[in-house]
Amino acid sequence: MALVITSPCIGEKSGECVEVCPVDCIEEGEDMFYINPDVCINCNACESVCPVGAIYVDDEVPDEENEFIELNRKFFE
């Protein structure tokens, strides 16, 4: 299980999530941040500081945001 960054992050890129991640699994992309699901330890530190509510546990991602589960994974391939 890992956390996933979804569409509210697009264009936002505040960066609080990066600052609190204890395993440095969040990286900045061109238009949003992404979480590496192979490194994420599901500590929820990033979820609590996200100013736009863009971060979810992967099995709780809203249906309309499901594509972001794969987008986060593909970013790190």
C-alpha positions in Angstrom: 0.0 0.0 0.0 1.2 3.5 -0.8 0.0 7.0 -1.0 -1.0 8.6 -4.3 -0.9 12.3 -5.4 -4.0 13.2 -7.5 -5.3 16.0 -9.7 -5.7 18.8 -7.1 -1.8 19.0 -7.1 -1.6 19.8 -10.8 -0.3 23.3 -11.0 -0.2 23.7 -7.2 3.2 22.2 -6.2 3.4 23.8 -2.7 6.0 21.3 -1.6 5.1 20.8 2.0 4.7 17.0 1.3 8.4 16.8 0.2 9.5 18.5 3.4 7.8 16.1 5.7 8.4 12.8 3.9 10.8 10.7 6.1 11.9 8.4 3.1 12.2 11.0 0.3 9.7 9.2 -1.9 8.1 12.4 -3.3 9.6 14.0 -6.4 8.6 17.1 -8.4 7.4 16.5 -12.0 6.7 19.1 -14.6 3.3 20.1 -13.3 2.8 18.2 -10.0 4.5 16.0 -7.4 4.6 12.2 -7.5 5.0 9.5 -4.9 7.2 6.5 -5.6 5.0 3.6 -4.5 8.0 1.3 -4.1 9.6 3.6 -1.5 6.5 5.0 0.3 6.1 3.6 3.8 2.5 4.8 4.1 3.2 7.0 7.1 0.6 9.6 6.1 2.9 12.6 7.0 2.4 14.1 3.5 -1.3 13.6 3.5 -1.8 15.7 6.6 0.1 18.7 5.3 -1.2 18.8 1.7 -2.9 22.2 1.3 -5.2 21.0 -1.5 -6.1 17.5 -0.3 -4.5 15.8 -3.2 -3.0 12.8 -1.4 -4.8 9.5 -0.7 -4.0 6.0 0.4 -4.0 4.0 -2.9 -7.1 2.0 -2.0 -9.0 5.1 -1.0 -8.4 7.2 -4.2 -11.8 8.4 -5.5 -12.9 6.6 -8.6 -12.5 9.7 -10.8 -8.9 10.0 -9.7 -7.9 6.3 -10.2 -5.7 7.1 -13.2 -3.3 8.8 -10.8 -2.4 5.5 -9.2 -0.7 4.5 -12.4 0.6 8.0 -13.2 2.5 8.0 -9.9 4.0 4.6 -10.6 4.9 5.4 -14.2 6.7 8.6 -13.2 9.3 6.4 -11.4 9.9 3.9 -14.2 
